[in-house]
């Protein structure tokens, strides 16, 4: 008669297997997480660095046309002037110059200068009619009556958009581009003085009366437009 002398294998208790399961799972996940992190780090590191907003002087000019009745500007010119002044930042920080091209432009330039001053501009300068015959001829052919020039320190920010529209669903970081672009651009446009982005300065004293006046106007519905040239007032 043959006897099997091998001892029976003792199976581990179920509670011991359960106690080892979380440890094994943690080790498995940590290994996968490390590889995934390394892979993503390499991709993120290849992205373009964020560009800080730049502050630089900018001079722009806009040709304007008087209304047919001579009482103010055409709606198109008025809208374009307000848009240009808004893009240049605070109107009180701009250096404004008006150059008329004819007699009607001279009269209109004086009225426009007063309207800009009421909106907060610092003494807009009115030039005399240019002596350059070629420039006057060009203005006459185009129907221009005067020109508005603005010089100011402005913030130059990166244009935000999807860097690679055909690849952003596969490689989000490569496709979308540097993260935070829109946030930086919005913050840069909110500063009262563009130079604050490039140099520090001490805080000025608070004006409680001005702050309270703004709240009162808001509560009573008598808010002021930032820039709105009006020839009727």
C-alpha positions as CSV (number, residue, x, y, z in Angstrom):
1,X,0.0,0.0,0.0
2,X,1.3,3.4,-1.0
3,X,1.1,6.4,1.3
4,X,1.4,10.0,0.2
5,X,3.9,11.6,2.7
6,X,3.5,15.2,1.5
7,X,2.0,17.4,4.0
8,X,-1.2,19.2,3.1
9,X,-0.8,22.9,2.2
10,X,-2.3,25.2,4.7
11,X,-4.5,27.9,3.0
12,X,-4.3,31.4,4.4
13,X,-7.3,32.6,6.3
14,X,-9.8,34.7,4.4
15,X,-9.4,37.7,6.8
16,X,-5.6,37.7,6.1
17,X,-6.2,37.9,2.3
18,X,-8.6,40.8,2.8
19,X,-6.1,42.7,4.9
20,X,-3.4,42.4,2.2
21,X,-5.7,43.5,-0.6
22,X,-5.6,47.3,0.1
23,X,-1.8,47.1,0.3
24,X,-1.5,45.3,-3.0
25,X,-4.0,47.8,-4.6
26,X,-2.1,50.8,-3.3
27,X,1.2,49.4,-4.7
28,X,-0.4,48.8,-8.1
29,X,-2.0,52.2,-8.3
30,X,1.2,54.0,-7.1
31,X,3.2,52.3,-9.9
32,X,0.7,53.3,-12.6
33,X,0.4,56.8,-11.1
34,X,4.1,57.3,-11.3
35,X,4.3,56.3,-14.9
36,X,1.3,58.4,-15.9
37,X,2.7,61.4,-14.0
38,X,6.1,61.0,-15.8
39,X,4.4,60.8,-19.2
40,X,2.2,63.9,-18.5
41,X,5.1,65.8,-17.1
42,X,7.1,65.3,-20.3
43,X,4.2,66.6,-22.4
44,X,3.5,69.6,-20.2
45,X,7.2,70.5,-20.1
46,X,7.2,70.8,-23.8
47,X,4.6,73.6,-23.8
48,X,5.4,77.2,-24.5
49,X,6.0,79.4,-21.4
50,X,3.4,81.9,-20.5
51,X,4.1,85.4,-21.8
52,X,3.8,88.3,-19.4
53,X,1.8,91.3,-20.7
54,X,3.9,94.1,-22.2
55,X,3.4,97.8,-21.7
56,X,4.3,100.1,-24.5
57,X,3.2,103.5,-25.9
58,X,0.8,103.3,-28.8
59,X,-0.4,106.1,-31.1
60,X,-3.5,105.6,-33.3
61,X,-5.4,107.9,-35.6
62,X,-8.9,107.9,-36.9
63,X,-10.4,109.9,-39.8
64,X,-13.9,111.3,-39.0
65,X,-16.7,112.5,-41.1
66,X,-19.2,115.2,-40.2
67,X,-22.9,114.6,-40.4
68,X,-24.7,115.9,-43.6
69,X,-26.3,118.7,-41.5
70,X,-23.0,119.6,-40.0
71,X,-24.3,119.1,-36.5
72,X,-21.9,116.5,-35.1
73,X,-20.4,113.3,-36.5
74,X,-22.0,110.6,-38.6
75,X,-23.1,107.6,-36.5
76,X,-20.4,105.5,-38.0
77,X,-17.7,108.0,-37.1
78,X,-19.1,108.5,-33.6
79,X,-19.1,104.7,-33.0
80,X,-15.6,104.3,-34.3
81,X,-14.3,107.2,-32.2
82,X,-15.8,105.7,-29.0
83,X,-14.4,102.3,-29.8
84,X,-10.9,103.6,-30.5
85,X,-10.8,105.7,-27.3
86,X,-12.0,102.7,-25.3
87,X,-9.2,100.5,-26.7
88,X,-6.6,103.1,-25.7
89,X,-7.5,102.8,-22.0
90,X,-8.6,105.5,-19.6
91,X,-9.4,108.7,-21.5
92,X,-7.8,110.9,-18.9
93,X,-4.5,109.1,-19.5
94,X,-4.5,109.8,-23.3
95,X,-3.0,112.6,-25.2
96,X,-5.6,113.6,-27.8
97,X,-5.1,115.8,-30.9
98,X,-7.6,116.9,-33.4
99,X,-6.6,117.9,-36.9
100,X,-9.3,119.5,-39.2
101,X,-9.1,119.2,-43.0
102,X,-11.5,121.9,-43.9
103,X,-13.6,124.8,-42.5
104,X,-16.4,122.4,-41.4
105,X,-13.8,120.2,-39.7
106,X,-12.3,123.3,-37.9
107,X,-15.7,124.1,-36.3
108,X,-16.4,120.5,-35.5
109,X,-12.9,120.0,-33.9
110,X,-13.6,122.7,-31.4
111,X,-16.9,121.2,-30.4
112,X,-15.4,117.7,-30.2
113,X,-12.6,118.9,-28.0
114,X,-15.1,120.3,-25.5
115,X,-17.1,117.0,-25.6
116,X,-13.9,115.0,-25.0
117,X,-13.0,117.3,-22.1
118,X,-16.4,116.8,-20.5
119,X,-15.8,113.0,-20.8
120,X,-12.6,113.4,-18.8
121,X,-9.9,114.0,-21.4
122,X,-7.0,116.3,-20.5
123,X,-7.2,119.4,-22.7
124,X,-7.4,117.9,-26.2
125,X,-5.3,119.9,-28.6
126,X,-6.7,121.3,-31.8
127,X,-4.3,121.7,-34.7
128,X,-4.6,124.0,-37.6
129,X,-5.5,122.8,-41.1
130,X,-2.4,121.1,-42.6
131,X,-0.6,122.9,-45.4
132,X,0.2,119.6,-47.1
133,X,-1.8,119.8,-50.4
134,X,-1.5,116.1,-51.0
135,X,-2.9,115.2,-47.6
136,X,-5.8,117.6,-48.0
137,X,-6.6,116.2,-51.4
138,X,-6.6,112.7,-50.0
139,X,-8.9,113.7,-47.2
140,X,-11.2,115.5,-49.6
141,X,-11.5,112.4,-51.9
142,X,-12.2,110.2,-48.9
143,X,-14.8,112.6,-47.5
144,X,-12.9,113.2,-44.2
145,X,-13.5,116.4,-42.3
146,X,-11.0,115.9,-39.4
147,X,-8.7,113.4,-37.7
148,X,-8.6,112.2,-34.1
149,X,-5.2,111.0,-32.8
150,X,-4.6,109.3,-29.5
151,X,-1.3,108.6,-27.7
152,X,-1.3,106.4,-24.6
153,X,0.5,103.7,-22.7
154,X,-1.4,100.5,-23.5
155,X,-1.1,96.8,-22.5
156,X,-0.1,94.4,-25.2
157,X,-1.4,90.9,-24.4
158,X,-1.1,87.6,-26.1
159,X,-4.1,86.8,-28.3
160,X,-5.9,83.9,-26.7
161,X,-7.2,81.0,-28.8
162,X,-6.8,77.3,-29.4
163,X,-3.3,76.7,-30.7
164,X,-4.0,73.5,-32.7
165,X,-7.8,73.1,-33.4
166,X,-7.2,69.7,-35.1
167,X,-5.3,68.2,-32.2
168,X,-6.8,69.6,-29.0
169,X,-9.1,66.6,-28.4
170,X,-6.1,64.1,-28.6
171,X,-3.4,66.2,-26.9
172,X,-5.3,68.8,-24.9
173,X,-2.2,70.7,-23.6
174,X,-0.6,70.9,-27.0
175,X,-3.9,71.8,-28.7
176,X,-5.3,74.4,-26.3
177,X,-1.9,76.1,-25.6
178,X,-0.6,77.7,-22.5
179,X,-3.2,77.6,-19.7
180,X,-4.3,80.8,-18.1
181,X,-4.0,83.0,-21.1
182,X,-7.6,84.4,-20.9
183,X,-7.2,85.1,-17.2
184,X,-3.9,87.0,-17.6
185,X,-5.4,89.0,-20.5
186,X,-8.5,90.0,-18.5
187,X,-6.4,91.0,-15.5
188,X,-4.1,93.1,-17.6
189,X,-7.0,95.0,-19.1
190,X,-8.4,95.8,-15.7
191,X,-5.5,97.8,-14.3
192,X,-6.1,101.5,-13.9
193,X,-2.5,102.3,-14.9
194,X,-0.8,99.9,-17.4
195,X,2.6,100.7,-15.7
196,X,1.4,98.9,-12.6
197,X,2.1,95.7,-14.5
198,X,5.8,96.5,-14.8
199,X,6.7,98.5,-11.7
200,X,5.6,98.7,-8.1
201,X,4.2,101.8,-6.4
202,X,2.8,102.9,-3.1
203,X,-1.0,102.9,-2.6
204,X,-2.6,106.3,-2.7
205,X,-5.0,107.6,0.0
206,X,-8.6,106.4,-0.3
207,X,-11.3,108.8,-1.3
208,X,-14.4,107.8,0.7
209,X,-16.5,110.6,-0.8
210,X,-15.9,109.5,-4.4
211,X,-16.5,105.9,-3.5
212,X,-19.8,106.7,-1.7
213,X,-20.9,108.9,-4.6
214,X,-20.4,106.0,-7.0
215,X,-22.5,103.7,-4.8
216,X,-25.2,106.4,-4.5
217,X,-25.4,106.8,-8.3
218,X,-25.6,103.0,-8.8
219,X,-28.5,102.7,-6.3
220,X,-30.4,105.6,-7.8
221,X,-29.9,104.5,-11.4
222,X,-27.8,107.6,-12.4
223,X,-24.7,105.8,-13.5
224,X,-22.2,107.5,-15.8
225,X,-21.0,106.2,-19.1
226,X,-17.3,105.6,-19.3
227,X,-16.9,107.2,-22.7
228,X,-19.8,108.6,-24.7
229,X,-19.3,111.7,-26.8
230,X,-22.5,113.6,-27.0
231,X,-22.9,116.8,-29.0
232,X,-26.3,117.7,-27.6
233,X,-25.0,118.6,-24.2
